[in-house]
Amino acid sequence: QVQLVESGGGLVQPGGSLRLSCAASTSRFAIYAMDWYHQAPGKQRELVAGISSGGTANYADSVKGRFFISRDNAKKTMYLQMNSLKPEDTAVYYCHANHKVFGDYWGQGTQVTVSS
């Protein structure tokens, strides 16, 4: 079983920045593909950004050039740097870990609210 704990959410004004962190409990962290999803009220959960075990990143079109995903395998932690935040970025952000053999896991989520 893998525990994922997100942190770093909060209230920020439009145009501001936040950095989310996802700390994993597994010593196998480096082999997992990691993703950030978000879910706004009344909407489905959507992929925001992902990073492979090899460090290749991909982004949803809506966040390209504003959000940056990274991982520190030594710290067993993934990050999401969110810049130029917009009200439509308001959502609960979830961390997700996936491996074809060891399974997939979700964190409990952290709320991000972008409002003036």
PyMOL commands that set and color helices and strands:
alter all, ss='L'
color gray80, all
select helices_A, chain A and resi 29-31+61-63+87-89
alter helices_A, ss='H'
color red, helices_A
select strands_A, chain A and resi 4-7+10-12+18-24+33-39+46-51+57-59+67-72+77-82+91-99+103-106+110-114
alter strands_A, ss='S'
color yellow, strands_A
deselect
rebuild
show_as cartoon
